[in-house]
Amino acid sequence: MTQIFEILLSGITQGAVYCLVAVGLSLVYGASRILNFAHGSLYSLGGFLAWYLVAGGFDLPLWMAVLIILPVLALTGIGIERVIIRPLRGSDNWKINTIMVTLGLAFIIENGLQLVFGPGTRTIAPFVEGTLELGGITLSWYKVWIFAISLMLVGALEYFLGHTRYGQAVRAVSQDMQGANQVGINVNQVFSFTFALSVVLTGIAGILLAPVFLVSPLGGWAPFLKAFVIVVLGGLGSTKGAFVAAFILAVLEAFVIFYIGPSWAMPAWLVMLIVVLMVRPKGLFGVWEN
Amino acid sequence: MSDFSKPDTSMIASVFTGKGLVRDSLVFWAVIAGLAMLGAVLGDSYVRHIFILVFIWCIVIASWDLILGYAGIFNYAQLVFFTFGAYGSAMLSIYAGFTPLLSILSAAAIGAVIGVVIAIPSLRLKGEYVALFTFAVHLALPPLIQQGKAIGMGGNTGLLGIPWLNLFGFQVSSIDKLTWYWVSLFLGALCVWLIYFIVLRGRMGLAFVAMRDADTFAQAIGVNEYKYKLLAFVVSAVFTAVAGGIYAHYTSVVTPKILGTEFFLMAMVMLAIGGMGRFPGAILGVFLVVIGNELLRSFDDYRLLLLGVVVVVTVICLPRGIAGLFERQSKQP
């Protein structure tokens, strides 16, 4: 019984981080209908920047590094949106073209990281040590912290989208781009903003997970793929769907890893994805776009 | 929508009845004959090797162009078909003792089955959900191949010792580049010709373009969407699997690396540079990218970075690829 609880708990803590990566992907899709294939490499970018500031070149404390990195990531997001995505918007097959352009970007970022930092893996020392004992279940404090921070960030995002004026503008754009434009919402600004936010979120996930999973230049594809399955399962563009799906899949993963083996996690996710898509072709919370 | 007010019927009829088909085919096969002679002149076996890869890639990219560019289905599982073709053909010839030509043909059948298997869930989905689903299949396949070690798929190191191609009792070794050059040129040209001249100029191609450009309208005039989208998957998968089979017997090794990001990016670059849905665009893209990639070999550290830059720049500056460039010029009298 305690074993099942332990698996469940480890799944839930993992789910919170997956959620952080997936929500960003979903947010950008929701607002601008862009599927950002460079999301995973931006995750690695966050991890590498943190490693560089904390252990690589400077000896900054982690909080200071994060304070420096956040604006950098936000500016990166705005820059990507301005330079390579905005020129494509509205051209005749922009859906395929944006997928291609972000894939190209993913290769630029990951190979750039490899050139600058070398191909090896890096790690950052966790900011808390020790384990937590709870009725026979052991959990590392670091995982508890990751869980708390991720949940807090996702909660803040939900609050922002639901209860602030700018968040409502974002939701308006995601529901009806033209209508939002007509009532005076600066659609382009919303696109830039959501892109920046998504880069920041995935970058934070990269920093948080660096002590657990290590960072490597090509290591962004695994979290990207996971975020990707989560977003499809939850329904494209639905942040709530991504939230629910992240936890479902993370718990599934924890059980599959324990009972069958780690290499079966991804096939299990795929089976889950196929089953859900056969029953609900638009994902758990998705809405067809007309 | 303005197109409906002035229907260009002569144009549609000409493609449908195959007007100009014989002339265009003659031009196509003349170019192929030229390439065949070029192969004999090119002395270097390295250059021939590059061209053999180009011809195999042409089949993959032409099939991808068929489903993505003409039928407008966001299928990103093209290399899955290729992998199944390669592994299927390799395993049949290693374990079941099929002669390589027979196993390549069987790979076509395997491709058809896989095409149906991937098409059925995909057809329930719309737009980019298809892209997401098919790409997820692509990414989930390498771990499955590693698990397939139990049934003789060789795991991470891949399948080794795939028999050489046997042409009417004549063994064609991988070292015999000239024969391989002609074999792959002929098979590649045949597949490309079948795709662009027979399938896409026939009723099927017309249905694809109609569904891509005006979904609802196509259904209203009686295009069976389900049937033709299924056909798009199957036809595309069959040709790609054949390419996979040829590749397996040429290199005599298949590893899960063919599902790696580098191959996928290369395929994307070929389509992006060439331009989708505009014959010879994608094919030209294959020639440019494979040859360009080889020229960049000396900058190996920067090669993938440069490829990424090329994709971004091409997509932004030439959203219709090289083929789009020609179109713009030819419209100006």
Interface residues (C-beta under 8 A of the other chain):
Chain A: L35 I84 P87 L88 S91 D92 N93 W94 K95 I96 N97 I99 M100 V101 L103 G104 L105 A106 F107 I108 N111 G112 L115 L218 W221 L225 F228 V229 V231 V232 L236 S263 W264 M266 P267 W269 L270 L273 I274 L277 M278 P281 K282 G283 W288 E289
Chain B: L68 F74 P121 R124 L125 K126 G127 E128 Y129 A131 L132 F133 F135 A136 V137 L139 A140 P143 L144 Q146 Q147 T261 L265 M268 V269 L271 A272 M276 D301 Y302 L304 L305 L307 G308 V309 V310 V311 V312 V315 I316 P319
